[in-house]
Amino acid sequence: MAERRFTDLELERQLAGDLPADRAFDQQATDADRARLGELRAEHEAFLRSVDVDMEVKRIQQRVARATPEKRAWWRLLVPASALAAAAAVILVFLRRGGDHPQKPDDDLQVKGDEISLVIHVATESGSRRVETGDQVMPGDKIRFEVDALKPGYVAVFGIDGSGQVSVYQPGNGTGPMAFDPHARLLPGAIRLDATPGDEHFYALYSATPFAFDAVMSALQENRSLPAGISKAEVVLKKKVAP
């Protein structure tokens, strides 16, 4: 095997633009180093294509918002808002690899296991488009739900339409939450929006253990706190109804 002068960690730092000046890659790298750098670059590009960086940015922002004033100031000094997406990508790459002796990441770089995010996809002729709170949808639109939580557990998706009616969208049988695998975030099946006018509120709920629907449905409808141990994510879409 050809000689290498740079470790994988140093090559990771080269990709991140963080290699020390005294380790000038262009002047010191061997052909084996350059070949390995190409492999790592391809791995990172493939990995980042599989990651919703926008979602990771939001999760970092949530951590910053909940941090103590001292930690919040430290994060903002370390990562300017304009560079947050790049920072999220770099953090993901380094946490994914971990090296030969992976260490537990700092708590400020983690997302607590009871957090949950909800993404809604609207079917289109060419595939699907992602919608967020405030976006417009139409009666008849076909939508799917994507839930993101770090730990296995149980999830359900509820909706409240413009009339105040509560519906269970996931799971389809509506009797109890479905088992959740963090590696299978896109939930099975789809729903079609009806013609009820007004904003559509969608709620994804997560718990480490199964939960009863009656208590959470009444809490959502009355805008009360959920039972202990249940986390919630909300997306509000504006339904455009023909006059």
Secondary structure, DSSP 8 states (H G I E B T S, - for coil): -----S-HHHHHHHHTT---GGG-HHHH--HHHHHHHHHHHHHHHHHHHTS-HHHHHHHHHHHHHHS-HHHHHHHHHHS-GGGHHHHHHHHHHHHHH--SS-----GGGS--TT--EEEEEEEETTEEEEE-TT-EE-TT-EEEEEEE-SS-EEEEEEEE-TT--EEEEESTT-SS-EEE-TT--B-SS-EE--S--EEEEEEEEEESS---HHHHHHHHHTT----TT-EEEEEEEEE----
